Amino acid sequence: MPEPTNSPTTGVQPATQPATGVQPVSGVQPGVPFQDLTKWATKAPEGETLISTAYRDKVTDDLKFVENKPGVHKPDPILVADNVTRKFGGMTAVDVSHFEIERHGITALIGPNGAGKTTFFNLMTGFDTPNTGTWQFDGKDMAHVQPEKVARMGMVRTFQLTKVMSRLTVLDNMLLGAPVQPGEGMFRALFPGMWRKQEQANIEKAEALLERFLLIKKKDDYAGALSGGQRKLLEMARALMSDPKLVMLDEPMAGVNPALKQSLLDHIMALREEGTTVLFVEHDINMVRHIADWVTVMAEGKIVAEGQPKSVMNDPAVIDAYLGAHANVDLGDDSVLEDLKEA
């Protein structure tokens, strides 16, 4: 086994990783967490370069020749959904013919309010049951799988309205996300020697994530005392306790103080360079354009556009979905109103 080498920019010693098919950038291996990456994931300090862009470069190359059209097939999808529908009475909230997420990429799911984005999240993660449809995650059939099992299989989500336990401390909230907790069994709980080592490992991992998300000073505070932005950070950090393959973020920037938005952006980009696939719902188009590798647009439950961020933002279907077909019409002109009425 080759000896670990020091990063030329940080001096961090990355652990040896199995081959992933991605060539290391600047001597750094993809999939290795970097302790300084979240500090400058979008902008390197003066005189330095980004620690690693290996996964970003791989995804960019993979998607370079993918056609910009709804339901297009991707080179290396981690999530594939077919014919997924969800109806509430006479209203169809989701009607997705085909949908794929590229592995290791950052995919943005955008669309107007009521487009069905959160409902689609709920269906994919087992929080709701579709009327029709099948979907596979990492090659495994996920239909009728319970939410807790979905999370154990590596697909973890956050919520638009944060789901923190207000009367538990920040650290205890983090420990709830740990996948291995032998001390929770009734028999083993009587014998601390059987679970104390694992419990300590969980605590150390939780504290490392809180340090990374700038919440370590709050670890003994009640989660209910955190600000809205800090709760978003806590929920994202808790999701990482299970080392997920895919993280689904439902409006991570909603209600967040502008001072924390850049931190959240950096964390999302850092996830990609550690080998985690990201799917997020967001209304901030500037933010989407800045960090997304691929953009999928939903309107009235359907996928109406897909593609590279720059091309999607100029798509007439996207402009129509957000602003309406007559967004540029002067409604103060009576003659125009008459023409629209006749049409």
LOVEXDREN-103043 format. One line per 8 residues: number of its first residue (from 0); their letters; for each residue x, z, y of N, C-alpha, C. Coordinates in steps of 0.02 Angstrom, whole numbers, plus 50000, padded with zeros to 5 digits. Atoms other than C-alpha are relative to their C-alpha. Layout:
% residues N
NUM = A = X/Z/Y/X/Z/Y/X/Z/Y ~ ... $
***
This chain:
% residues 343
0 = MPEPTNSP = 50043/50000/49940/50000/50000/50000/50044/50000/50062 ~ 49957/50004/49940/50073/49952/50169/49992/50061/50043 ~ 50001/49942/49956/50117/50087/50293/49959/49984/50062 ~ 50036/50011/49937/50000/50110/50443/50048/49988/50057 ~ 49958/50016/49942/50070/50039/50603/49968/50026/50063 ~ 50026/49976/49937/50053/50105/50779/49971/49943/50041 ~ 50029/50049/49954/49939/50012/50900/50047/49993/50059 ~ 49953/50011/49944/50047/49932/51036/49972/50024/50066 $
8 = TTGVQPAT = 50029/49982/49935/49923/49985/51171/49984/50074/50006 ~ 50022/49930/49996/49873/50162/51124/50042/50048/49961 ~ 49962/49955/50042/49992/50230/50995/49958/50032/49946 ~ 50043/49974/50052/49842/50269/50882/50021/49969/49934 ~ 49982/50025/50065/49882/50252/50698/49937/49983/49961 ~ 50060/50018/50038/49740/50153/50617/50012/50008/49926 ~ 49995/49992/50072/49706/50193/50436/49999/49931/49967 ~ 49999/50063/50036/49736/50057/50307/49930/49985/49975 $
16 = QPATGVQP = 50067/50020/50019/49575/49960/50274/50004/49943/49950 ~ 50001/50057/50044/49526/49839/50136/49990/49935/50039 ~ 50005/50064/49966/49529/49655/50178/49928/49984/50016 ~ 50068/50015/49979/49377/49600/50276/49990/49927/50017 ~ 50006/50069/49981/49415/49418/50310/50009/49990/50074 ~ 49989/50005/49928/49445/49457/50494/50073/50016/50014 ~ 49930/49989/49985/49621/49439/50558/50009/50053/50053 ~ 49988/49949/49949/49689/49590/50653/50021/49969/50066 $
24 = VSGVQPGV = 49981/50022/49933/49708/49569/50840/50051/50049/50028 ~ 49947/49958/49972/49869/49635/50918/50021/50055/49952 ~ 49977/49952/50050/49913/49722/50755/49950/50054/49984 ~ 50051/49949/50013/49749/49821/50751/49951/49974/49949 ~ 50045/50021/50053/49636/49815/50599/49928/50013/50019 ~ 50070/49989/49984/49448/49790/50624/49970/50052/49952 ~ 50033/49950/50040/49334/49926/50559/50028/50069/50008 ~ 49968/49934/49989/49447/50068/50617/49975/50029/50066 $
32 = PFQDLTKW = 50021/49970/49936/49372/50188/50746/50060/50013/50045 ~ 49946/49990/49952/49479/50194/50902/49980/50054/50049 ~ 50019/49943/49959/49481/50356/51000/49994/49983/50074 ~ 50003/50017/49929/49505/50269/51168/49955/49941/50016 ~ 50037/50062/49988/49394/50116/51144/49941/50011/50046 ~ 50060/49989/49960/49239/50193/51221/50015/50012/50073 ~ 49982/49987/49930/49335/50233/51380/50006/49935/50039 ~ 49993/50062/49964/49364/50051/51420/49986/49941/49954 $
40 = ATKAPEGE = 50018/50054/50046/49272/49940/51298/49985/49935/50037 ~ 50017/50061/49963/49219/49818/51434/50053/49981/50051 ~ 49947/50015/49952/49369/49830/51550/50062/50041/49984 ~ 49938/49965/50017/49547/49871/51501/50034/50027/50062 ~ 49961/49975/49943/49658/49978/51611/50049/49948/50025 ~ 49954/50048/49970/49775/49884/51727/50064/49995/49959 ~ 49939/50011/50038/49918/49808/51632/49992/50003/49925 ~ 50011/49996/50072/49836/49829/51460/49946/49950/49980 $
48 = TLISTAYR = 50052/50044/50027/49725/49723/51348/49954/50041/49956 ~ 50047/49966/50044/49575/49770/51244/50034/50015/49933 ~ 49967/49980/50063/49625/49863/51086/49984/49951/49944 ~ 50018/50047/50053/49528/49748/50971/49937/49962/50020 ~ 50060/50041/49991/49406/49604/50990/49989/49958/49937 ~ 50001/50039/50063/49418/49549/50808/49929/49981/49980 ~ 50068/50015/50022/49234/49563/50766/49963/49957/50051 ~ 50032/50042/49949/49177/49490/50932/50022/49928/49991 $
56 = DKVTDDLK = 49974/50068/50009/49290/49340/50903/49971/49968/49937 ~ 50028/50027/50062/49227/49320/50724/49927/49978/50010 ~ 50071/50016/49990/49044/49325/50776/49992/49940/50047 ~ 50002/50057/49954/49076/49205/50921/50014/49935/49964 ~ 49984/50060/50039/49156/49080/50802/49944/49983/49952 ~ 50053/50012/50049/49017/49101/50673/49938/49970/50033 ~ 50062/50022/49967/48878/49071/50800/50010/49940/50046 ~ 49984/50053/49952/48966/48935/50900/49960/49937/49987 $
64 = FVENKPGV = 50033/50062/50016/48882/48793/50808/49929/50010/49972 ~ 50068/49986/50022/48716/48877/50766/49951/49972/50052 ~ 50048/50031/49954/48569/48782/50841/49958/50052/50035 ~ 50041/49953/49961/48473/48871/50978/49926/49983/49991 ~ 50071/50011/50011/48298/48870/50906/49972/50060/49962 ~ 50030/49942/50033/48175/49003/50841/50006/49996/49925 ~ 49997/49996/50072/48203/49061/50663/50060/49965/49968 ~ 49942/50037/50026/48372/48975/50644/50039/50044/49951 $
72 = HKPDPILV = 49960/49964/50050/48482/49022/50496/50069/50015/50029 ~ 49934/49978/49976/48645/49117/50530/50051/49995/49943 ~ 49948/50006/50052/48812/49101/50437/50005/50060/49955 ~ 49990/49939/50039/48820/49283/50380/49948/50053/50020 ~ 50052/49953/49978/48653/49374/50403/50001/50065/49960 ~ 50005/49936/50033/48636/49559/50364/49927/50020/49990 ~ 50072/49987/50006/48447/49567/50391/49963/49934/50004 ~ 50038/50062/50003/48328/49427/50342/49927/50017/49989 $
80 = ADNVTRKF = 50071/49987/50006/48139/49433/50368/49961/49935/49997 ~ 50040/50060/50008/48009/49305/50313/49925/50016/50002 ~ 50073/49997/49998/47824/49286/50357/49973/50071/50009 ~ 50021/49931/49987/47806/49462/50426/49944/50000/50053 ~ 50057/49994/49954/47636/49495/50506/49974/50071/50000 ~ 50033/49934/49993/47552/49652/50571/49941/49992/50047 ~ 50061/50007/49960/47373/49654/50632/49968/50068/50011 ~ 50038/49940/49983/47277/49791/50719/49929/49977/50019 $
88 = GGMTAVDV = 50066/50027/49988/47094/49746/50702/50004/49924/50005 ~ 49997/50072/49991/47075/49571/50772/50061/49976/50038 ~ 49941/50019/49962/47241/49574/50865/50061/49997/49954 ~ 49939/50008/50038/47401/49508/50787/50059/50023/50043 ~ 49946/49973/49961/47545/49615/50851/50067/49968/49983 ~ 49937/50031/50023/47684/49534/50747/49983/49941/49955 ~ 50009/50060/50042/47689/49359/50673/50066/49962/50000 ~ 49932/50027/50003/47870/49319/50630/50009/49959/49937 $
96 = SHFEIERH = 49991/50044/50058/47899/49169/50517/50068/50010/49967 ~ 49933/49990/50029/48087/49191/50496/50045/50030/50054 ~ 49957/49964/49953/48215/49306/50575/50062/50023/49964 ~ 49937/49979/50029/48399/49339/50541/50044/50033/50053 ~ 49952/49967/49956/48531/49454/50616/50070/49987/49972 ~ 49931/50014/50021/48714/49403/50610/50039/50065/49991 ~ 49960/49940/50016/48827/49533/50528/50057/50009/50051 ~ 49947/49980/49953/48947/49625/50647/49987/49978/50072 $
104 = GITALIGP = 50014/50023/49932/48863/49550/50800/49955/50049/50038 ~ 50047/49963/49958/48764/49624/50945/49943/49952/50016 ~ 50058/50043/49990/48591/49546/50944/49949/50036/50045 ~ 50050/49972/49955/48468/49576/51086/49932/49971/49983 ~ 50069/50020/50010/48281/49570/51054/49963/50014/50065 ~ 50030/49991/49935/48196/49539/51220/49930/49970/50001 ~ 50068/50026/49993/48021/49499/51281/49960/50045/50045 ~ 50041/49960/49955/47883/49561/51395/49969/50059/49964 $
112 = NGAGKTTF = 50035/49943/50030/47790/49725/51366/49942/49974/49958 ~ 50054/50022/50045/47669/49707/51220/50018/49941/49957 ~ 49980/50058/50039/47770/49569/51138/50004/50015/49925 ~ 49997/49982/50070/47781/49666/50974/50069/50022/49977 ~ 49931/49984/50017/47964/49717/50980/50005/50067/49963 ~ 49997/49934/50032/47942/49902/50939/49962/50001/49934 ~ 50038/50005/50063/47810/49863/50808/50043/49966/49946 ~ 49955/50034/50047/47935/49744/50726/50054/50048/49976 $
120 = FNLMTGFD = 49952/49948/50019/48065/49884/50728/49969/50047/49948 ~ 50034/49953/50046/47939/50000/50644/49991/49970/49931 ~ 50010/50034/50064/47904/49872/50508/50065/49996/49961 ~ 49935/50009/50034/48088/49840/50469/50028/50066/49973 ~ 49970/49935/50018/48129/50026/50456/49952/50044/49961 ~ 50044/49962/50043/47979/50082/50353/49952/50048/50035 ~ 50046/49956/49963/47884/50173/50492/49930/49971/50005 ~ 50065/50032/50000/47741/50050/50477/49999/49950/49942 $
128 = TPNTGTWQ = 50007/50045/50056/47673/49935/50341/49971/49934/50023 ~ 50026/50064/49977/47650/49748/50372/49941/49977/49957 ~ 50053/50030/50040/47499/49648/50316/50028/49950/49950 ~ 49966/50047/50045/47613/49515/50243/50074/50000/50017 ~ 49929/50010/49983/47798/49478/50231/50048/50034/49952 ~ 49945/49972/50038/47962/49514/50145/50062/50002/50044 ~ 49937/49998/49963/48131/49565/50213/50053/50033/49957 ~ 49943/49975/50038/48303/49602/50142/50054/50024/50049 $
136 = FDGKDMAH = 49944/49973/49961/48442/49710/50212/50061/50002/49955 ~ 49938/50004/50038/48617/49673/50150/49987/49980/49927 ~ 50016/50026/50067/48541/49580/50002/49951/50041/49960 ~ 50047/49957/50036/48421/49720/49953/49931/49995/50029 ~ 50069/50005/49978/48232/49706/49960/49979/50066/50032 ~ 50017/49939/49963/48166/49829/50089/49925/50011/50007 ~ 50072/49992/49995/47978/49805/50074/49978/50064/49962 ~ 50027/49938/50029/47886/49970/50038/50052/50055/49991 $
144 = VQPEKVAR = 49949/49948/50004/48045/50072/50059/49987/50051/50055 ~ 50014/49947/49953/48019/50241/50144/50055/50006/50053 ~ 49951/49998/49945/48106/50272/50313/50064/50038/49983 ~ 49940/49962/50015/48223/50405/50245/50047/49963/49952 ~ 49959/50040/50046/48282/50288/50107/50031/49941/50037 ~ 49972/50054/49959/48304/50148/50233/50063/50024/50035 ~ 49943/49972/49964/48420/50261/50332/50059/50011/49952 ~ 49946/49988/50048/48519/50309/50176/50033/49935/49978 $
152 = MGMVRTFQ = 49972/50065/50020/48543/50124/50136/50042/49968/50055 ~ 49955/50023/49947/48630/50100/50304/49967/49968/50060 ~ 50035/50028/49942/48495/50042/50426/49967/50057/50038 ~ 50022/49942/49962/48468/50174/50561/49975/49977/50068 ~ 50028/50019/49936/48363/50165/50718/49995/50059/50048 ~ 50017/49950/49950/48336/50258/50880/49932/49981/50028 ~ 50068/50011/49976/48172/50271/50975/49999/49993/50076 ~ 50009/50010/49928/48111/50218/51146/49990/50067/50034 $
160 = LTKVMSRL = 50008/49931/49978/48051/50397/51172/50041/50043/49953 ~ 49951/49966/50042/48194/50505/51108/49968/50053/49955 ~ 50026/49953/50049/48160/50608/50952/50052/50055/49985 ~ 49954/49945/50011/48273/50759/50976/49959/50064/49987 ~ 50032/49936/50014/48231/50933/50912/50017/50048/50058 ~ 49987/49966/49937/48213/51024/51078/50022/50072/49991 ~ 49986/49929/50010/48226/51201/51007/50059/50011/49953 ~ 49937/49994/50037/48383/51165/50906/50057/49983/50048 $
168 = TVLDNMLL = 49942/50016/49958/48556/51158/50982/50020/49927/49989 ~ 49975/50069/50005/48642/50992/51011/50038/49990/49935 ~ 49962/50005/50062/48759/51026/50865/49954/49999/49939 ~ 50047/49999/50056/48615/51068/50749/49962/49934/49994 ~ 50031/50066/50001/48530/50906/50799/50045/49949/49966 ~ 49952/50046/50031/48687/50814/50749/50004/50010/49925 ~ 49993/49986/50072/48698/50901/50581/49940/49975/49960 ~ 50058/50026/50035/48522/50842/50539/50012/49928/49977 $
176 = GAPVQPGE = 49987/50070/50018/48592/50665/50531/50051/49991/49945 ~ 49949/50005/50053/48726/50705/50401/49967/49982/49934 ~ 50033/50021/50062/48684/50615/50237/50013/50045/49941 ~ 49982/49957/50057/48772/50738/50119/49996/50073/50021 ~ 50010/49930/49982/48708/50917/50132/49979/50039/49937 ~ 50016/49966/50063/48718/51004/49962/49970/50069/50011 ~ 50026/49933/49988/48676/51173/50041/49925/50003/50010 ~ 50072/50000/49990/48496/51118/50068/49961/50012/49935 $
184 = GMFRALFP = 50033/49988/50064/48457/51135/49883/49988/50075/49990 ~ 50018/49930/50007/48370/51298/49838/50050/50039/49957 ~ 49953/49966/50044/48491/51340/49697/50069/50005/50032 ~ 49933/50001/49972/48652/51288/49783/50006/50043/50063 ~ 49998/49959/49939/48605/51380/49942/50021/50072/49986 ~ 49982/49931/50019/48635/51543/49847/50074/50008/49988 ~ 49928/49998/50016/48817/51496/49815/50039/49962/50053 ~ 49966/50033/49944/48909/51458/49979/50062/49961/49980 $
192 = GMWRKQEQ = 49940/50034/50021/49064/51406/49885/49987/49928/49979 ~ 50017/50066/50024/48972/51252/49824/49987/49951/50058 ~ 50017/50045/49945/48931/51183/49997/50038/50013/50066 ~ 49968/49981/49937/49038/51270/50129/50050/49947/50024 ~ 49950/50050/49982/49176/51138/50124/49967/49939/50030 ~ 50036/50058/49974/49052/50996/50148/49968/50015/50068 ~ 50031/49980/49937/48964/51091/50287/50052/49998/50056 ~ 49947/50001/49950/49129/51112/50380/50019/49928/50018 $
200 = ANIEKAEA = 49984/50071/49988/49165/50926/50359/49947/49968/50045 ~ 50055/50026/49958/48994/50886/50434/50006/50024/50072 ~ 49992/49972/49933/49027/51001/50581/50057/49966/50037 ~ 49943/50034/49968/49196/50922/50616/49982/49929/50020 ~ 50021/50068/49984/49120/50748/50609/49953/50000/50060 ~ 50048/49996/49945/48978/50800/50725/50035/50015/50066 ~ 49964/49983/49939/49097/50877/50851/50043/49941/50024 ~ 49961/50059/49980/49207/50721/50849/49955/49948/50034 $
208 = LLERFLLI = 50047/50047/49969/49054/50613/50889/49976/50026/50068 ~ 50021/49971/49936/48998/50732/51026/50056/49993/50051 ~ 49942/50010/49955/49173/50722/51100/50001/49928/50024 ~ 50000/50071/49983/49162/50533/51096/49944/49983/50049 ~ 50058/50015/49957/48991/50532/51180/49995/50048/50059 ~ 49995/49956/49941/49045/50660/51312/49947/50055/50000 ~ 50051/49948/50005/48924/50793/51247/50029/50064/49969 ~ 49971/49943/50035/49047/50916/51170/49989/50066/50037 $
216 = KKKDDYAG = 50012/49938/49962/49023/51042/51312/49928/50024/49994 ~ 50071/49982/50007/48837/51042/51274/49981/50019/49928 ~ 50016/49993/50071/48852/51072/51087/49960/50063/49984 ~ 50036/49938/50013/48784/51250/51096/49938/50008/50043 ~ 50061/49998/49959/48646/51209/51222/49942/49974/49959 ~ 50060/50027/50032/48468/51177/51167/49992/49927/50021 ~ 50008/50071/49985/48432/50990/51156/49947/49989/50053 ~ 50053/50008/49950/48278/51016/51263/50026/50007/50072 $
224 = ALSGGQRK = 49972/49991/49933/48391/51060/51410/50039/49938/50024 ~ 49962/50059/49981/48476/50889/51410/49959/49954/50044 ~ 50033/50051/49960/48436/50752/51535/49978/49942/49955 ~ 50023/50057/50040/48351/50592/51478/50057/49957/49975 ~ 49943/50040/50020/48515/50497/51475/50041/50035/49946 ~ 49962/49963/50051/48602/50635/51377/49964/50001/49933 ~ 50038/50003/50063/48461/50633/51250/50010/49933/49965 ~ 49986/50066/50029/48489/50447/51227/50068/49999/49966 $
232 = LLEMARAL = 49933/49995/50030/48674/50481/51196/49999/50041/49936 ~ 50005/49957/50059/48631/50621/51075/49968/49962/49942 ~ 50034/50036/50054/48512/50511/50976/50045/49945/49971 ~ 49954/50050/50025/48641/50372/50964/50056/50032/49960 ~ 49948/49965/50037/48776/50495/50911/49975/50025/49933 ~ 50029/49975/50063/48661/50571/50780/49991/49943/49950 ~ 50008/50058/50045/48625/50397/50710/50066/49982/49966 ~ 49935/50018/50029/48812/50373/50681/50025/50051/49949 $
240 = MSDPKLVM = 49979/49950/50050/48824/50530/50574/49997/49972/49929 ~ 50008/50027/50068/48770/50426/50424/50042/49937/49988 ~ 49957/50059/50006/48899/50287/50454/49959/49937/49983 ~ 50045/50056/50016/48765/50150/50463/50034/49932/50003 ~ 49977/50070/49996/48793/49965/50434/49964/49964/50057 ~ 50040/50031/49947/48655/49918/50557/49968/50055/50042 ~ 50031/49953/49954/48601/50017/50711/49949/49962/50042 ~ 50053/50032/49963/48435/49971/50791/49981/50046/50058 $
248 = LDEPMAGV = 50009/49960/49940/48419/50035/50970/49939/49975/50038 ~ 50061/50019/49966/48246/50034/51050/50004/50022/50073 ~ 49994/49989/49928/48270/50019/51239/50048/50058/50016 ~ 49952/49946/49989/48430/50124/51248/50011/50016/50074 ~ 49987/49989/49929/48438/50105/51438/49939/50025/50038 ~ 50062/49980/49966/48258/50154/51477/50005/50072/50025 ~ 50000/49934/49971/48253/50301/51596/50068/50033/50006 ~ 49932/49973/49998/48443/50322/51595/50028/49995/50070 $
256 = NPALKQSL = 49966/49999/49935/48536/50372/51752/50051/49944/50003 ~ 49951/50055/49995/48639/50223/51816/50072/50021/49985 ~ 49932/49976/50013/48795/50331/51802/50016/50001/49926 ~ 49989/49998/50073/48770/50340/51612/49993/49932/49967 ~ 50012/50064/50031/48724/50158/51585/50065/49967/49977 ~ 49937/50031/50019/48904/50098/51584/50029/50033/49937 ~ 49977/49964/50060/48947/50233/51457/49964/49976/49938 ~ 50039/50025/50057/48805/50175/51343/50022/49929/49982 $
264 = LDHIMALR = 49977/50068/50014/48861/49994/51361/50065/50001/49961 ~ 49935/49996/50033/49038/50040/51311/49993/50024/49928 ~ 50010/49975/50068/48976/50137/51160/49972/49946/49955 ~ 50030/50054/50040/48871/49990/51100/50053/49949/49982 ~ 49947/50049/50014/49020/49872/51115/50052/50029/49952 ~ 49953/49968/50045/49130/49999/51027/49975/49999/49928 ~ 50029/50002/50067/49010/50002/50880/50017/49935/49965 ~ 49985/50065/50030/49037/49817/50852/50072/49997/49975 $
272 = EEGTTVLF = 49930/50005/50019/49226/49835/50847/50018/50049/49944 ~ 49990/49957/50058/49208/49970/50714/49965/49972/49939 ~ 50031/50033/50058/49113/49849/50602/49926/50011/49993 ~ 50072/49986/50003/48935/49905/50642/49961/49944/50033 ~ 50044/50050/49971/48799/49776/50672/49950/50035/50045 ~ 50045/49969/49951/48688/49812/50823/49943/49953/50017 ~ 50060/50035/49976/48510/49756/50860/49967/50046/50051 ~ 50030/49957/49950/48436/49820/51022/49946/49964/50040 $
280 = VEHDINMV = 50053/50023/49956/48279/49800/51126/50017/50020/50071 ~ 49983/49983/49931/48308/49791/51313/49965/49954/50049 ~ 50031/50039/49947/48224/49733/51473/50050/49982/50056 ~ 49950/50013/49949/48382/49734/51580/50037/49935/49981 ~ 49972/50065/50018/48428/49549/51573/50074/49996/50016 ~ 49929/50001/49983/48595/49574/51660/50041/50035/49946 ~ 49966/49964/50054/48644/49700/51527/50002/49958/49936 ~ 50003/50043/50059/48588/49582/51389/50052/49944/50005 $
288 = RHIADWVT = 49952/50055/49990/48689/49439/51462/50072/50023/49994 ~ 49932/49973/49998/48841/49552/51475/50028/50015/49930 ~ 49972/49976/50063/48856/49618/51297/49974/49965/49938 ~ 50030/50028/50060/48744/49519/51178/50038/49937/49976 ~ 49973/50060/50030/48817/49391/51058/49945/49948/49988 ~ 50057/50043/50017/48645/49321/51018/49937/50032/50028 ~ 50062/49975/49970/48474/49338/51099/49940/49970/49964 ~ 50063/50022/50030/48304/49328/51014/49944/50022/50046 $
296 = VMAEGKIV = 50054/49987/49952/48148/49317/51122/49933/50002/49964 ~ 50067/49994/50029/47976/49380/51067/49948/49997/50055 ~ 50058/50002/49955/47810/49344/51153/49938/49994/49958 ~ 50063/49999/50037/47637/49383/51086/50012/50004/49925 ~ 49987/49989/50071/47712/49437/50920/50043/49948/49966 ~ 49962/50054/50031/47805/49275/50888/50070/49994/50031 ~ 49935/50016/49973/47987/49225/50908/49996/49932/50033 ~ 50009/50063/49962/47984/49092/51044/50066/49967/50018 $
304 = AEGQPKSV = 49935/50030/49982/48170/49066/51075/50056/50042/49969 ~ 49939/49966/50023/48342/49109/51005/50060/49961/50024 ~ 49939/50035/49982/48519/49069/51054/50051/50042/50036 ~ 49950/49967/49960/48672/49111/51155/49968/50025/50065 ~ 50032/49971/49940/48631/49222/51306/49991/49951/50058 ~ 50005/50044/49943/48668/49089/51437/49947/49947/49991 ~ 50049/50053/50012/48562/48954/51356/49930/50028/49996 ~ 50067/49972/50007/48417/49070/51316/49970/50018/50067 $
312 = MNDPAVID = 50026/49979/49935/48401/49134/51494/49971/49940/50040 ~ 50025/50060/49965/48369/48954/51552/49946/49964/49960 ~ 50051/50032/50042/48245/48914/51413/49932/50005/50033 ~ 50067/49998/49970/48073/48866/51484/49953/50048/49965 ~ 50043/49955/50037/47989/48966/51345/50013/50072/50020 ~ 49983/49932/49980/48082/49123/51400/49974/50014/50070 ~ 50024/49991/49932/48042/49098/51583/49924/50007/50000 ~ 50073/49996/50006/47860/49070/51536/49978/50068/49973 $
320 = AYLGAHAN = 50019/49936/50032/47856/49227/51427/50006/50057/50050 ~ 49989/49945/49954/47924/49337/51566/49961/49993/50065 ~ 50028/50010/49933/47854/49259/51725/49935/49962/50001 ~ 50059/50041/50001/47712/49147/51670/50016/49928/50019 ~ 49987/50070/49990/47700/48959/51676/49998/49980/50073 ~ 50008/50018/49929/47653/48959/51862/50036/50050/50045 ~ 49964/49948/49962/47783/49084/51922/50020/49976/50069 ~ 49975/50025/49936/47843/48970/52061/49946/49968/50044 $
328 = VDLGDDSV = 50055/50030/49962/47671/48917/52123/49980/50046/50057 ~ 50023/49961/49942/47619/48973/52296/49924/50007/49995 ~ 50071/49989/50009/47449/49050/52261/49963/50007/50066 ~ 50033/49998/49935/47416/49059/52447/49977/49932/50023 ~ 50020/50068/49983/47394/48871/52450/49935/49984/49964 ~ 50065/50010/50031/47208/48838/52420/49997/49936/49959 ~ 50001/50063/50037/47239/48659/52364/50032/50008/49931 ~ 49968/49987/50064/47356/48721/52227/49953/50037/49953 $
336 = LEDLKEA = 50047/49963/50041/47225/48844/52167/49946/49955/49971 ~ 50051/50047/50024/47098/48703/52154/50028/49958/49943 ~ 49969/50040/50053/47220/48600/52051/50007/50040/49936 ~ 49994/49958/50058/47253/48747/51935/49933/50011/49967 ~ 50067/49988/50027/47066/48777/51916/49977/49939/49960 ~ 50019/50061/50036/47038/48595/51866/50039/49994/49935 ~ 49959/50005/50059/47183/48603/51744/49977/50048/49945 $
***
